[in-house]
Amino acid sequence: MDAAWSAKALQYIARHLSEAQFQELVRRLTIPMRNAQLELECALQNALYTALFVQKDAAGKTLVEKWESERWPGSITTSKS
């Protein structure tokens, strides 16, 4: 994922998850590594992926399905980015 898309996705996630919820995902999905910077980068990407594509709401929808149903507000694919 490129940095621009990741930033847009994180902004969308922040509108739907609390900071504490996202931090818990990062903590839970951290894979211990010798390089602390790489460990954090991987944990953030793992949390981003999980928040968008894995976790489901009460209706059984993922966050990315919700984003798509809203016609991708804030994403680079819309004319109002």
C-alpha positions in Angstrom: 0.0 0.0 0.0 1.3 3.4 -0.8 1.6 6.1 1.9 -1.2 8.3 0.4 -3.7 5.5 0.4 -2.7 4.4 3.9 -3.2 7.9 5.2 -6.7 8.1 3.7 -7.6 4.7 5.1 -6.4 5.7 8.5 -8.5 8.9 8.4 -11.5 6.8 7.6 -10.8 4.3 10.3 -10.3 7.2 12.8 -13.9 8.3 12.1 -15.2 4.8 13.0 -12.9 3.5 15.7 -11.7 5.2 18.8 -8.0 5.8 19.3 -8.1 3.2 22.1 -9.7 0.6 19.8 -7.1 1.1 17.1 -4.2 1.1 19.6 -5.5 -2.2 21.0 -5.5 -3.6 17.4 -1.9 -2.4 17.0 -0.9 -4.0 20.3 -2.6 -7.3 19.6 -1.2 -7.5 16.1 2.4 -6.6 16.8 4.9 -9.3 15.8 8.1 -9.0 17.8 11.0 -8.0 15.7 14.6 -7.0 16.2 14.0 -3.7 14.4 11.5 -1.6 16.5 10.7 0.7 13.6 9.8 -2.2 11.3 7.9 -3.8 14.2 5.7 -0.7 14.5 5.3 -0.2 10.7 4.1 -3.8 10.4 1.8 -3.6 13.4 0.2 -0.5 12.0 -0.3 -2.1 8.6 -1.7 -5.2 10.2 -4.1 -3.1 12.3 -5.2 -1.1 9.2 -5.9 -4.3 7.3 -7.8 -5.9 10.2 -9.9 -2.7 10.8 -10.9 -2.4 7.2 -11.2 -6.0 5.9 -11.5 -8.4 8.8 -13.6 -6.9 11.6 -17.3 -6.9 11.1 -20.1 -4.7 12.6 -23.3 -6.0 14.1 -24.8 -6.2 10.6 -21.9 -8.4 9.4 -20.3 -5.7 7.3 -16.7 -4.8 7.2 -15.5 -1.2 7.4 -14.3 -1.3 3.8 -17.8 -2.4 2.7 -19.3 0.6 4.6 -16.7 2.9 3.0 -17.6 1.6 -0.5 -21.3 2.0 0.2 -20.6 5.6 1.0 -18.9 5.9 -2.4 -15.4 6.2 -0.9 -15.5 9.6 0.8 -12.0 11.1 1.2 -10.4 8.5 -1.0 -8.2 9.3 -4.0 -10.9 7.6 -6.2 -13.4 10.4 -5.6 -13.3 13.8 -7.1 -13.7 15.4 -3.7 -10.5 14.0 -2.1 
